[in-house]
């Protein structure tokens, strides 16, 4: 049985979630007795996917696909799945793939389960474990359709190298003007910094920072930790930070290994969007802030005193271990 994996990329480079999805696909292929075929779109170094369990790469080179388009990408994957006879399709759980996967599922009459956090519990019947109730619980879901689509949560399964190799084949799907009926006018991306989606550590600030002029310490802490910066919804609504940094249920979901919340009280929508992070640290001067109930570690104190001291200690630690 062929297992197909869509490997996301940005400007020709594979995203971290692409390697995690490939690793997960390799595990599924081992369990069902098949091989892994990856679909790449306008990428470089496709053969390196072999190191993560991919046997074959269907390489798509099409300038019209430089910008993500859910309908067009779903058509590409539909044709790839049909050409390869794939019965299991693996994608990440990014914002793009959560837009793409339902379209793909409709085209293939497939069952789609997003936010999967572990290898399949069984393959006959096909049962996977996923987060539910805004990450407050887990659901064990059986996929009974002939074709199955699995969305793997970021940082849930991990990246696993196996030293394999992959054969790269050119693949030219048939696309029409109807696939590009919806067009992206502008894509605003953070440049030169770790992105929220790929970062192992995210440092986030809220209204407790009092104004955009105080964001320097958040950025400095993020630089020391090699982290991405983020913010709560009120902060982006006020224009203190770009909307691309807004995390939470109505913004970008966060599934980092470490999430540090500074001056964020912890509204239920924010907590729902970051609860998949493995370790959550909150710094707030209000001991009754809801975030303390959800955090693994908490510091009750003035962020303007705590954060500079934290930065100082981290710099000392890094200097001693350089």
QUIDAKA-V363545 format. One line per field, one symbol per residue. ss: DSSP state (@ for helix, = for strand, . for the rest). burial: I if it has 24 or more other C-alpha atoms within 12 Angstrom, else O. A space follows every 10 residues. Layout:
# QUIDAKA-V363545
ss: ???
burial: ???
This chain:
# QUIDAKA-V363545
ss: .=====..== ..==.@@@@@ @@@@@@@@@@ @@..====== =....@@@@@ @@...===== ..@@@....@ @@@@@@@@@@ @@@@.===== ==..@@@@@@ @@@@@@@@.. ======.... .==..===== ==....==== ===....=== ==........ ......==== ......@@@@ .......... .......... =====.@@@. .@@@.@@@@@ @@@@@..=== =.@@@@@... ..@@@==... .=.....=== ==.....@@@ @@@@....== ====...... @@@@..==== ..@@@@@@@@ @@@@@@@@@@ ..
burial: IIIIIIIIII OOOIIIIIII IIIIIIIIIO OIOIIIIIII IIIOOIIIII IIIIIIIIII OOOOIOIIII IIIIIIIIII IOOIOIIIII IIIIIIIIII IIIIIOIIOI IIIIIIIIII OOIOOIIIII IOOIIOOOOI IIIOOOIIII IIIIIIIIII OOOOOIIIOO IOIOOOOOOO OOOOOOOOOO OOOIIIIIII IIIIIIIIIO OOOOIOIIII IIOIIIIIII IIIIIIOOOI IOIIIIIIII IIIIIIIIII IIIIIIIIII IIIIIIIIII IIIIIOOOIO IIOIIOOIII OOIIOIIOOI IOOOOOOOOO OO
